[in-house]
Amino acid sequence: MDLLPKPDQVVTAAANLARLLVYGGLADLRPMARTLVDEGTLREVYHYRPAPETEQRGDPVLLVTPLAAPATCFDLRRGGSLVEHLVAGGRPTYLVEYGAVSFRDRSLGLEHWVEQVAPTAIREVSRHAGGRPVHVVGWSLGGIFAMLAAAASRDLPLASLSVLGSPVDVTRVPLVAPLRPLLTAADWPGLVTRTYRALGGAPPLVGWAFQLASVQKLVTKPLAIAVHLDDAEWLAQVEAVDRFTAAMTAYPGRSFGQLYHRFARGNALSSGTVELGDHPVSLSAITAPTLVFAGATDGIAPVAAVRAVLPLLSGSCEVRFEIVPGGHLGMLAGRAARETTWQVLDEWFAQWDGPRRRTTKRSPAKKAATKEPAATKADDIGANPRRRYSSAGSRALSR
């Protein structure tokens, strides 16, 4: 809204305010219709019902949610839902979520999701879709689950792998880096371990991270709402994000312990290999084509923390890196995601669908010739002229 509002802005702002007061919100928060097709311990696999009179085409997509975050990240609101976009385009779309974590789940470690939940979900989606290979899309910790599952179970029916906002090098995460000296102090590890074991889990730390990453926005939120009172779309987005953040849940105790000791303190994933259960899992074992996204203004998974995965994916037949607008959730479900992230995903799925999918690995010479170039100033805003943000840091954008 202008500093001196125009008459039409005043009328629109008054109408939006009336809807907020009468109906309690502007966002269309109806979830997309779905059917449960598989379930197990902290595993629920859903198939989204196809849009009426829309031809189903392409290999299925499985959306992998992060632990402790609601599945609404993929179905935030009508008009801001990746699920809605995929279904409207005729893409068979599935989602795996984990249900409510309770005290009885305290002994479950990350290997439960990496070696049981994610692989089973991928196989069930392939079976439900008639034996077709699956495009797996994971956001945040869901992306790390997807990568580790692909590395640990090399026989999975994968068409491609897409990873959004998944930090691999936590030393490059501003929210974590200043705390690492404290995390390694003599008394802290024991105190933290005793606490999460006694509680059986950990509180919704991701929700707190969202709040810390956008503390300035929280402080200025009332003013921002007043300024955007004539923008129903902006108000609806804020409402949907608030609902998402409020639905964060707890981590199981053992899983939190692994995240704390191995990822936050040990930064183990930055080496490319993580100990899960009684054996190592290496990202270099991933052979599926892999698309990696980083959000240009992501405070939870900054570009540098995400980009660190690229040299670790040495076994993948193709690796592509994209920088897109938005913060941690905005890159996936923000208003700009419709013309950036979602369009890139559409292109990627089409590239690796069915008969167009490559099954042979590149020769060492070709891989060396297409490896990630040195960072340039253009990397900060992208180098693909077709999108505002893209990547000059891909191993295979020049095909």
N, C-alpha and C positions, 0 to 999 in steps of 0.2 A: 504494500500500500504506500502510495506517495506520502511525502512529508505533509503536504496539503492535499488530503484525499479528494478525488473527483467525485461528483455526485453518484456515478454508477458504482464506484468502489464503496461508498458509504452504504448504498442499498445492498450490495452483495455481502458486505461485512455484517450488516444487521440481520440478513437472512441466515448467514452461517451461525451467528451467535444464537439466533432463535432455535435453530436445529440442535445446537449444542446443549442449550438449556432444556429443550422439550424432550429430545430423543437421547441425550447423553453422549452423542458423538456423530461424526460424519462418515466414518469409514464403513465400508461394506465388509464385514468380518465373517461372512458365511464361508465355511470351508468347502473346498471342492469335494464332490461326492466320490466315495471310495468304498472298496470292498476288501475285507480281510481275506488273504489267500494263504497265509502261513503264520504260525506262531510257535514260540518256544520260550525258554527262560530269558526274560528281558529281550524278547525279539517279536516284533509284530510287523509283518510285511503286508502292505496294502497295494491294491491296484486301483488307480483312478479311472472312473468310468469314462469311456470315450464320449466326446461331444456328439450330440445328435447330428446325423447326416454328414459326418466327417469321416473321410476315408482314413483308415489306419495304415500308416506307412513307416517303414524304417525299423531298425532294431530297437528293442525296448531300452528305456532309461530307468536306472535305479538311483534314487536320491538317498544319500547316506547322511543321517543327522549326527551332530556331535553329541557326546555324552553330556548330560546335565542341561542341555538346551532344548526347547520345544521344537517340534517338527514344523511349527508355523513359520520357521525361517524360510521354508520353500513355498509356503502358501500364506504369505503375510496378510494380504487383503485382496479383494477383487480389484484388478487393475495393477496390482503390485505383487503378483504371484507367478513364480516360475512354473509351478504346476499348471496354472490356468493357461499360460503361454504354450506349454508343451502339448497339453490336451487339445487346445484350440487348433494347433498345427497338425493334429493327427498322429502325434508320436505316442506309442504305448508307454505309459508312465507309471512307475511304481515308487514306493517309499518304504524304508525300514526305520522304525523307531523302537524305543526301548521300554516304554511304559514307566510306571512309578518305581523309583529305587527306594528300597526300605532297609531297615536294620538287618534283616535276614540275608541281604545281598552283600554284606560287608566283606565277605571273603572272595568275591569275584575280582579278578585282576584284568588288566587290559587284554590279556590273551583270550578272554572269553569273547570279546567283541572282534578281535582280530582273527582268531582261528575258528570261531564257531558262528557268531551272529552274522558278520559280513559275508563270509563264504557261503553259508547256508542260504542267506537271502539272495545272493547272486545266482546260485544254482536253482532256487525255487522260481525266481523271476524268469530265467531261461526256460525252465520247464513249462511254466504257465504261458509263456509267449510262443510255445511250439518249438522249443529247442534252439531258438535264436540266441546269438551272443548278446551280451549286455553292455551298454554304455553306463559306466558307474560314475556318479557325480557326488563328491563329498565336500562339505563346507567346514572350515575350521578344523576341530579335532576329528570330525567326520572324514575330512580329506586325508588325515594321517591314518585313520583306521583303514580307509580304502587302499592307500598305498601299501601299508603293512600287510593287509590281507592279500593283495595281488602278489606281493613278494613272498609271503609264506605259503600260499597255495597256488602254485604255478600252473595247475591244470584247470583253473577257473575259466568258464566260457565268457571271456571278456572281448568286447568289440573295441573299447577305448576306456581311458581313465581321465577324469577331469577333477582337478583339485583347486579349491577356491579358498584363499585366505588362510592357508595352513603354515604356521611358522615352523621352520626347521632349525634355525639358529637362534636360540632364545637370548644370546648375548646382544642381539640386534633389536630386541624388543624393549623399548624405553620403560615400560611398566615393570619389567622383570629385572633388567640389567642392574639398576641401582640396588636391588635387594639381594643379589647373589652373594655379596660378601657376608651379609647377615645369615643367609641360608646355610653357608658353610662354616659359620662360627661353631665353636665347640659345643655349646649347650643347645643351640636351636634345633638341630636335626632330631635329637632325642625327645625334646619337648613337643615338637610338631607330631612326631610319630606316636607318642603316648596319647596325645589329644585326639587324633583322628581314629586311633584304635579304640579308645574309650567311647567315642561317639558313634563308631561304626561307619563313619563317612565324613564328608566335608561339606560345608555350606555352599550355596550357589555362588562360587567365586567368579564364574564367568559374568554373572549379572553385575557384580561389583566392578569387574574389569571394564564392562561397558560404561558404567557410571564414571569411573576414574578417567577413562579415555575421552569422555565428553563432558568433563566437569565444567568447562566454560559454557557449554551449551545448556547445562542444567541451571547454572547461575542466571543466564540471560534468557531462559525459556519463557518466562511471563512476558518479557518485552518482545521476544521473537513472535509469540502467538499474537500479540496485539498488532505487530507490524504486518503479519500474514493473515489477519482475520478475514480478508477478502479472498483468500486463496484456499478454496475447499480441498483441493488436492493435497496441498502442503499440510493442512490440519489433519486430514485423514491419515497421511503417512505418519505423523507424530503419534496419533492415537494408536495406530497398529503397532508401532515400535514399542510404545509404552506397554501394551498388552503382552508383547513378546518378552520383554525384559522381566516383567512381573511373573512370568511363568517359569523362570529358571528353577532347576531342581538341584538336589545334592548329588555328590559323587559317592559311589561305594568306597568303603575304607581302603581296601587293598589297591583299587585302581587309583585313588587319589595318592596313595603312597608311592606308586610307581611314577605317576606324573610328577610328583614333588621331587623324589630322589633322582630319577633317571633323566627327566626332561628339564625341570627348572634348575636343579642343582648341578647335575652332571652334563647337561646339554648333549646327551648321548646321540640324539637324532642327527646332529650336525656332522657326525662322523659317517653317517649312512647306515649304521648297524645298531640295532637295539636288542638287548636280551629280553626275551619274552618266555615265561615258563622256564624251561631248562635248556633253551637253545637260542642262538642268535638269528635275527631276521634282518636281511640286508636289502636296502632299496635297489641295489644294483641288480637284483634278481627279477625286477619288473621288466617284462618284455612288451607289454601292451603299449600302444601309442598313448602319450600322456600330455595333457594340456594343463598348464599351471597358470592360475590367475593371482594377481596381487592388486589390492585396492590402493589407489594413489594417495589417499589420506587415511589409511588404516593405522590406528594407533595400537591395536592388539597384535596384528600381524603385518608389520611394515614391509615395504617392498624388499628391502635388503634381507630380512628374515625369511621371506618366502623364496626369493631368488636363490638362496643358498642351496636349495634342493636340486637345481639344474645339473651340476656336475655329478651328483650322486645317482642320477638316473641313467647311468652308462649302458645299461642293458636294454633300454627301451628302443623300439624301432624308430620312433620319432618323438621328439620333445618340443613343445611349443610354449612360449611364455608370453602372457598378455598382462599389461598394466591397464586397469579400467578405473573409471571414476568411482569415488565413494569410499566410505569407511568400512569397518568390518562387516556390518550387515548391509550397508548401502550398496556395496559392490554386487551383492546377490539380489537384493530386493528393493533398492532405491529407485527413484524415478528415472535416473539416467541408465539404469541397468537394462531397461527395455531395448534401448538402441545400441547398447555396447555388449555387456556380458551375455545376454540372451541370444543376440545375433551371432556372436562368436561361437557359442555352444551349438546353435543350429548348423552353422557351417562345418564345425568339427564333426558332429554326428553324421552329417551327410557325407563328409569325406571318408569316414570309416565304416559306413553302412555296407552290409552285404557284400556283393561282388567287387565293390570298390576298395574293400579293406585289403591292406597289404599284409601278407603273412611271412615275408622274408625280411631278415634283418639286413641293415646296411653293411656294406663292407667297411673295414676299419679306415680305409682311405677316404670313403665318402663321409663317414662320421667325423673324421678330423676336418674335412673340408667345410662341414656345416656346423661346427661347434660354435658355441655362443661367442660373439665378438666382444671386444673390450667395451666396457660401458662408455657411453657418450652422453653429452648433455641432452641429446634427443631422447634418451631412455626415460627421462623424467616425465615426458609428456607423450611418448610413443612416436613411432616412425611410420605407421601404416596410414596413408592418406585417406583411406576409406572410413576411418573411425577417429574420433578425437583422441582416444588413448589406445595405443596398441603396444607393440614391442619391437625394439631393435635388438632384443636379447634372446631371440629364438634360435634354436639349432636348425630349424627348417621352415622358414617363412618365405624363402626365395623360390620354392618350387613353382 
